[in-house]
Amino acid sequence: MDVYALIGNPVGHSLSPPMHEAGYDAVGLDAKYVTFEPATDAGAAAVDAADTLGVDGINVTAPFKQDVLGAVEPAPLAERIGAVNTIDFTGETPTGHNTDAVGAVRALRHHDVTLDGSAVVVGAGGAGRAAAFGLADEGMTVRIANRTETRAHDLADAVPGASGHGLDGLAELLADADVLVNATSVGMDEDETPVPAGALHGDLAVLDAVYSPIETRLLQDAAAAGARTVDGAWMLLYQGVEAFEIWTDRDAPVSAMNEALRAGLGSDAPARD
Ligand code: NAP
């Protein structure tokens, strides 16, 4: 039997186990997906332990995504983003990947969004870094807007062709944008949005990384403005799909994983990745 795991603190109500196990069932893979909650300073030690125990792959969530970099050989994209959320133990050394970036890209692609114009990424934390690198690598011109403007500038310096901004000029930035990604935590379990409704328009595709609730205030405003909307569960799904494919070297059963994820999000459990 193959064993996969998630490390995070907390990981209490993670949706990754049902999502991945639905995938294993759908392709007939004899595998389990379990969660571990190491002490907050023990992320790298947990990676070493999982490797020693013969675990096949692990996902990594907050607060360990940066800490585990030193315990793995990072893939080039993970190294550029500076964070790892998927570790593959099948090679000689543990390899660290960042599937959040691909998750954002594949979520948009799933909705037939063309990724060749300009994108505004709001947020410069982990999700913002992943989305900015992911979209820039697709060839988009990326503008990063963040509450703490210096973080936006720092990230823009690292992302090819990107520029950094504060939140004040969002309406101007969005006027000719094709894609908007909310990569802040604003809207999570609250009826708030980081983007003024009046700045949204019908030529936008809007991805909200927040997935609890599924229909955030931002997505409701975007739909009202005639924009295409992509909820955060799609990004969560595709980061998992990408991890599944890295670990098993086969196409993931996307529908089965999506069904399990959506069923989990519909439950009473607080939604965490
Ligand atoms: P993070 O690293 O802590 O970054 C948080 C970001 O939100 C920062 O840019 C921060 O700005 C901004 N922010 C926080 N409160 C704000 C406020 N009141 N007004 C404006 N900006 C505010 O967190 P993260 O890991 O990037 O996660 C961000 C969100 O994305 C979370 O809701 C998380 O669940 C979600 N996420 C979803 C997926 C998915 O697959 N769907 C994957 C990863 C993350 P400052 O820099 O100014 O503090």
Residues whose N, C-alpha, C, O or C-beta is under 5 A from the ligand:
A	BS01	NAP	D100 G123 A124 G125 G126 A127 G128 N146 R147 T148 R151 A183 T184 S185 V186 M188 P194 A209 V210 Y211 G232 M235 L236 Q239
